[in-house]
Amino acid sequence: MGMPSRVRIAHTSTERFDRLERRLQRLAADLRALRRATAADPDAAVRFALRRRGLRWREGRTVGCLLPRGVRAQAEYHTLLRRYSFRLFLRDVIRHRQGFRLDDLVRYCSRATARTYLDWLVGHRMVAARAGGFVLRAAVSSFGPTLEWFVATALRDELGIASAANVRLEGAAGGGDFDVIGIAPEGCIYVEVKSSPPRNIDVAQARAFLRRVDVLRPLVAIFLNDTQLRMADKIVPLLAGELAARPAPAAVQRLRGEVFALGEGLFVANSDPDLVGNICACLAHAARARVDLEG
């Protein structure tokens, strides 16, 4: 006599649940292994993705990133770096690194705000009091690497995109130094980060950026200038002029404020009103364009 139907269904369901549980256990084990690998090498996801593209990560990086020690301190630091006034303040700290007073740091913020920022740096042993003033403890001469770290951290922690800053690729055109590379499920993201004002950005830098875009072929490439000055006056015409010589000239579209799309997947943005928000605007536009294309 055969097994009753209800018993067979219950037995089959139990087997399915057992298989599902075993799969979930394997997935959980794989996730734990991935987390351990990422903790040991946080750039692993980017490194492997580049290798799949036939690009080899060159060992060694430009030093000079100004960071506090400890995960908690770096999270607080990231929050501070979200403020444009703190980024400008930090540039002045680096500029006067060998000796400065509070009065040297109030060009872009109030004295009270500068004091708060300075106390934080002193409290985290990034700045030391000396001879009636202060000195920067780290051997840092430029704000650029710190800004790259901030952008990469924003991609990773705020947008869930595996990222790495100051990536050097062997044999790459345009200098081979990629400021920030992110690897999202949809594809590769490249951000060229400029901390100097637009007047200091020339055609050679624009060409180098486009050559690096040609090497990487990212889904999204952003020329990001950490300034609240206009992009339409110099940076957009500079890049648009270089793109005009190509087979498919790019149409310039203003997305909002000083955020522009130059054709498909290429963007120019400043940091007004918010650097991370402007990056998000570029990514959102690219995502909508893909949906429209697929639809």
Summary of the structure (lengths in Angstrom):
residues: 295
radius of gyration: 23.8
end to end distance: 55.8
largest distance: 97.0
contacts: 871
relative contact order: 0.09
helix: 51%
strand: 18%
